[in-house]
Amino acid sequence: MELRQIKYFIKVAELEHVSEAAAELHVAQSAVSRQIANLEIELGVKLFLRGGRKISLTPVGEIFLEHVKRAMLEFNKAERAIYEFLNPESGTIRLGFPTSLAAKTLPNVISAFRKEHPQIGFQLHQGTVSELTDAVITGQIDIAFVSPVPSNHEDVEGHIFFTEKMMALLPNNHELANESHLRLGQLKNEPFVIFRQGYNIRDIIMKACSQVGFQPRIAFEGEDVETIKGLVSANLGVSLLPEITLTDLPIRDAKPIKIIEPNVSRTVGIILPSNREVAPSEQIFFEFLQSYYERLNNFGY
């Protein structure tokens, strides 16, 4: 069994079309067909059902695909680990992040890092904390910014860099918009604009509201900070958002207000896999982050 055969098999399985797979692989269609046939002969099974222009996997083909994709992932990680061992300052870091850290935290960190390590690149992956955690565990990404940071997860180790407050966001014409601070209970009769199910910020909001004796009436659900800000600005409800997303620039037609009761906050940091060592370029980035946030915290960030 050759690595080339495995690569051809995976591509054909993904596209369900031999000629399209050949085009993407930049080889002749006959070469792909020949290697697939050789693979089937070696395994002693049919991997594809052939009929018409498209082909599909047999049941045993689906089983084989599942295993060889995992094997290829490990092979690619091995290649990358060797390359980065030899070239730690020119690797590529696959970095995950949630939407609430996309606008300010991520660009600031990467910009500062690239000034010191200009040859190290990034592949950026956005998702929920749950999605990012799974991706780190399976090796699809290397490191992920998350919030809140897990403290007792079996497969990842969390590192907290800072803790930030959650703030209320109200339309400018709201009767409480001119208050210097709020108690969360004052918003119990308001329609809320919050993140959809699966986002940890939603869980933080729901828990805080429950803590002061009410369940928020959810008017709209969103998937990113800017959408939620826009809905609040359009006078469609109130929201709670992380302070870091609200204090940089004025928000048109909406005003952030501190919450003094209860204490609504979240931890922000990164997760690393606990089941493997990080590559040299990842270690460089991790050590940079530790130093970067230590300096910020010392200056009262």
Stockholm file with secondary structure:
# STOCKHOLM 1.0

chainA/1-301         MELRQIKYFIKVAELEHVSEAAAELHVAQSAVSRQIANLEIELGVKLFLRGGRKISLTPVGEIFLEHVKRAMLEFNKAERAIYEFLNPESGTIRLGFPTSLAAKTLPNVISAFRKEHPQIGFQLHQGTVSELTDAVITGQIDIAFVSPVPSNHEDVEGHIFFTEKMMALLPNNHELANESHLRLGQLKNEPFVIFRQGYNIRDIIMKACSQVGFQPRIAFEGEDVETIKGLVSANLGVSLLPEITLTDLPIRDAKPIKIIEPNVSRTVGIILPSNREVAPSEQIFFEFLQSYYERLNNFGY
#=GR chainA/1-301 SS CCHHHHHHHHHHHHHTCHHHHHHHHTSCHHHHHHHHHHHHHHHTSCCEEECSSCEEECHHHHHHHHHHHHHHHHHHHHHHHHHHHHCGGGCEEEEEECGGGTTTHHHHHHHHHHHHCTTCEEEEEECCHHHHHHHHHHTSSSEEEESSCCSSCSSEEEEEEEEEEEEEEEETTSTTTTCSEEEGGGGTTSEEEEECTTCHHHHHHHHHHHHTTCCCEEEEEESSHHHHHHHHHTTSCBEEEEGGGTSSSCCTTEEEEEEEESCCEEEEEEEEESSSCCCHHHHHHHHHHHHHHHHHHHTTC
#=GC SS_cons         CCHHHHHHHHHHHHHTCHHHHHHHHTSCHHHHHHHHHHHHHHHTSCCEEECSSCEEECHHHHHHHHHHHHHHHHHHHHHHHHHHHHCGGGCEEEEEECGGGTTTHHHHHHHHHHHHCTTCEEEEEECCHHHHHHHHHHTSSSEEEESSCCSSCSSEEEEEEEEEEEEEEEETTSTTTTCSEEEGGGGTTSEEEEECTTCHHHHHHHHHHHHTTCCCEEEEEESSHHHHHHHHHTTSCBEEEEGGGTSSSCCTTEEEEEEEESCCEEEEEEEEESSSCCCHHHHHHHHHHHHHHHHHHHTTC
//
